[in-house]
Amino acid sequence: MQMKFYSPLTADFFPNDTEDLDDDYSEYEGIPYTGKELTGYRDVIRDAIYEDVKDFYGDLMRYYREDDSVRRKVVRAVPTVDEVNGELVGSLWVDTDAPLTAEEQAVVCAYISGQYSDGWGEGFEQREIDVGDGKLYVHFWQDHDFELKRDVPDMTEFKKLLNRPKKPKMQLIGQDGNIFAIMGRASRLLKNSGQGEKAKEMRDRVMSCDSYPKALSIVSEYVETELSPSPTPKRDRGDAR
C-alpha cells in the first residue's frame, strides 16, 4: 500500500547578479521563496533530493529506532517534491505492508517532522542547489505553522498555509543600539514581506514599552533575530524522531 503526505516548502534564493536589487537585500539571508516561486525548479530540486538521499536508499525510516507496529508496517518513507495547485510542496511517499491506524499515522508524522527539522531536512537545507542564475537552499521544515497533511483532497486551507508570509530575518549584532533605527529596519522588512499590519502593531508595542531590552524582545517576536527562540533543540541526524 502507498500513502502520500504533503507539507509546505520554502527556500532562500541567492542570485548571482545582485546589482539591481534594493538596499534591503542581504547577502547572508537571500530572497525568501514560497512554493509558488519554486514551481519552475521542481526537477532540479528533485534531482538534488535524489543525490542527497541515495546513500541510504532514500528511506527516512532507516533512522526510526522504535520497535513497534509502525516499524512492522512501514516499509519505507521517501521524500520528494510535487506541484499541487500551482505550488511546489514537500511530498513524502510512504509504503506500508498493512493499513496504518490514525494513531500510527500520527507517529509517522511526528517522526518525519523531526527528520525534517533536525535530521535529514536540517542537512538538506544547507545543500547548495545551482539553478543557473543563482543558488537555492530549500527548507522542508518551517518554524511556524508546519503540518504534514495526508493526500489533501481539498487544497484550500493548505494553500492558505503555504501562502502565509514568512517571518523576515534581521541581525542585531553590529547595530548601533538605537532602538528607533532597529525598529525602522524591522518595520521595512515586515512591509516588504506584505505584513504592513504586523509592522504597525510592532511599532505601537515598542513605543509603549519601558526598556531597551523589552523593545528588542518585542522586535524579535515579529522578525527573526539572535534573540528569537529556536523552535526545537538540535539533534544528530540518526537521533531525530
Secondary structure, DSSP 8 states (H G I E B T S, - for coil): -EEEEEE--EEEEEES--TTS-TT--TTT-EEE-HHHHGGGHHHHHHHHHHHHGGGTT-GGGG----SHHHHHEEEEEEEEEEETTEEEEEEEEEESS---HHHHHHHHHHHHHHHHHSHHHHHTTS-EE-SSEEEEEES--SSS---EES-S--HHHHHHHTS----B---TT--S-HHHHHHHHHHHHHHTT-HHHHHHHHHHHHH-SSHHHHHHHHHHHSB-TTS--SS----GGG--
